[in-house]
Amino acid sequence: MHYGSIKGLGAYVPEHVQPTAVEPDDLKAAIDAANLTEMWEMILTLDYAASDPADLTADKRDEFLNVMSLLLKAFDR
């Protein structure tokens, strides 16, 4: 896909650049404010078999936080 065809989507980020994860406390507060706490707990428990993001490996923790930040953006619209 050429960059010219996705101009409206924001700044170009190369494929190999990984997004930085949001701090869990800030994200958790935003999730709670958006009434998505049950979603947080369900995904963490069922998909990651953990009760706290700190229980996850660094890679899995970043993955979980990225998933939750995307869900927050989707539900915040």
PLY file of the C-alpha trace (Angstrom):
ply
format ascii 1.0
element vertex 77
property float x
property float y
property float z
element edge 76
property int vertex1
property int vertex2
end_header
0.00 0.00 0.00
1.35 3.38 -0.91
1.51 6.12 1.69
-0.40 8.45 -0.62
-3.48 6.25 -0.34
-3.63 6.47 3.48
-2.96 10.15 4.06
-6.03 10.55 6.25
-4.85 7.94 8.74
-2.17 10.04 10.43
1.59 9.94 10.54
3.38 7.11 8.78
5.01 4.60 11.12
7.28 1.99 9.52
6.31 -1.64 10.00
9.40 -2.51 12.00
8.80 0.15 14.63
6.97 -1.24 17.64
4.55 1.09 19.39
5.45 2.00 22.93
3.10 0.68 25.55
1.11 2.97 27.76
1.91 2.86 31.46
-0.47 0.36 33.09
-1.65 2.74 35.82
-2.61 5.46 33.34
-4.27 2.97 31.02
-6.11 1.25 33.87
-7.47 4.58 35.07
-8.67 5.39 31.54
-10.23 1.91 31.22
-12.05 2.38 34.53
-13.27 5.84 33.49
-14.67 4.37 30.25
-16.49 1.59 32.17
-14.38 -1.11 30.51
-13.05 -2.68 33.72
-14.89 -5.95 33.10
-13.37 -6.14 29.62
-9.88 -5.58 31.12
-10.38 -8.37 33.66
-11.96 -10.77 31.16
-9.20 -10.40 28.56
-6.47 -10.60 31.18
-7.99 -13.69 32.79
-9.17 -15.63 29.74
-6.58 -14.72 27.11
-3.50 -14.24 29.28
-4.30 -16.47 32.29
-3.21 -13.79 34.75
-4.84 -11.65 37.39
-2.49 -8.67 37.05
-0.43 -7.33 34.11
2.66 -7.46 36.36
2.31 -11.27 36.35
2.97 -11.37 32.60
6.29 -11.52 30.79
7.46 -8.21 29.34
6.37 -9.17 25.80
2.95 -10.43 26.88
2.45 -7.39 29.12
3.19 -5.01 26.24
0.87 -7.03 24.00
-1.94 -6.89 26.55
-1.52 -3.17 27.16
-1.51 -2.49 23.42
-4.70 -4.54 22.99
-6.38 -2.64 25.81
-5.29 0.75 24.49
-6.75 -0.15 21.08
-10.02 -1.24 22.71
-10.12 2.00 24.67
-9.69 3.99 21.48
-12.41 1.94 19.75
-14.94 2.34 22.57
-14.04 5.97 23.22
-15.42 7.12 19.87
0 1
1 2
2 3
3 4
4 5
5 6
6 7
7 8
8 9
9 10
10 11
11 12
12 13
13 14
14 15
15 16
16 17
17 18
18 19
19 20
20 21
21 22
22 23
23 24
24 25
25 26
26 27
27 28
28 29
29 30
30 31
31 32
32 33
33 34
34 35
35 36
36 37
37 38
38 39
39 40
40 41
41 42
42 43
43 44
44 45
45 46
46 47
47 48
48 49
49 50
50 51
51 52
52 53
53 54
54 55
55 56
56 57
57 58
58 59
59 60
60 61
61 62
62 63
63 64
64 65
65 66
66 67
67 68
68 69
69 70
70 71
71 72
72 73
73 74
74 75
75 76
